């Protein structure tokens, strides 16, 4: 039977665990380049302390709840930690300096990269090209062009959409998408945004028209259309619509790892951790060497869920496409 531990003594393992959690909860709201290493290693320490006390059959329900809340906060806003790590030399450097660095918080840079990819290019792209100069018999290579104007516009648009979605200003978000589309009429991702925002506003006819346009633009890769649609629906909180899009993606391409990753994210958002674990595992299997970054991210997300109490994977299932 689990037992409670007297916490009056400041020297007990239990009190040390609480002190560590207190410190971590303070750091997470103000982590910077000077404290990021302390914070990440403190998380390792808490994880080890919980495991050790758990083996001793200690009643850790309150501490487990605090731990899950802390992990949830980290997962919901990983950018602050990654930015702090960048000031300290970058996550690669920190991982190398603090082996084994296996837990998901040591790989938040990969998570941020994944979210930026699914959130329609949050980062500036710099085009690298070889410029051949036929003057005087010499040429220049590796000349870096300044950021592309269209890429900059998309980054600004994505950031503005984030703020409008958080405030649930759907019409303002749709107006923004339409104004940017006037400048980038061929951007398929903006077309998908127009679909989802019209759905959110209940403008069914406009949504259907936007669907036809987006599907035509992505006709060469139909599975990508469904994955992009599902991820965008997920961003605005439409879990059922996101799930339906993921299942349609699998109908088109049964072995598409990004469709499984989408369904895993939907299940996780819905609190169905067992299903999410299965889908993350399937994502990792299918991504393999073809998309190693996606495979790593899926394993990290799966590992995080496995740390949650009661997250026992259900028997593997196959998504069924929605008609």
Steps between C-alpha positions, in 0.01 A plus 500: 500500500625848416582711800532873562833646602550745785618823341603707803866407467692700243746215448266225383491391133134605495575855618790521255259405221261776601781753519609398150146542371467838667820615330394360160160668519670833569752457220252396230340847501830687468749259345782676315849431367646505851250260657405266213764236582399502866135464397556209259724308739253571780231330292728197465547498877125520568433218256760282675370590847143411402613169361702416812223597741248316287701181534475547876120495470473863615170686461596748227160596364536869584857514366404309184225753437745789537749321274240443228393863522863612464556273199178623342614860539835419340334319210248779440766772477836344407625811317604681818727213604644458150569874476675491837701197386603685184641779716699236687642351181214290365330175592759288317775645717295457818415138414867423434600659831233323706476138385294292459244783446234253392180651642278706272597835655851457360348474151263796504686655209375216280148551634512871420621422147213258451240750620637769277481265203138410576411863576597610151858620507569701815858554418679711244655310214827603349560390146843360437608498138803481281543812295709448193675809376637482151720810533878466514481118502404464867178428682363549846329226695301475818361850475223544752193684382307713746170361631238456230227764520225239470651294782514807723136578422398143587685513832329827591164359393545182703593697812196725456274198450631349823391809693161522330426130555594524866251788531244305289469788256403275211372767263810714550714192430306428180532862387875479557529179296303652213714814498823297490359269233459804277880526510568123498210357298668165439587416862322171577541534876311830498228325298471239775482774762211653306323162506536458875412857597188493284406172669551662837272789403233266363542627144448161336477618139817706528675207669401260219628744239830534687526119532477457123771760446733351763455143372579614148815677618615185687370247249850358449519407871142441620612349831683824577174689451323290763792520744524878460123535538502281813787686662333835431170377643688377805650845549154658523373231738293293256600153620228310314582676174872439550437130564281471190773664288765264639285198418443633148876539467546133584230407251706673230840380628473216757870519591527879537680560835388864523135387494568265792682780681197726450267233643736451794492874572120502483477204740745666739300825493185300574666333801511155337865433582489127422385562142747785462786272607402242239484760225832659601658153489355442153630839389851411612488165319382649171717813508821304550796615294280689254403760763731449800402828667133402505595156634700655786225746588242221504717294737553801728126570514429132560758488779342801665157338496638175637616694805141593579322272751250267336635551149504133402494460126185342362515228234623645171219628281470621145319824431181471297444759233195722526279489190 
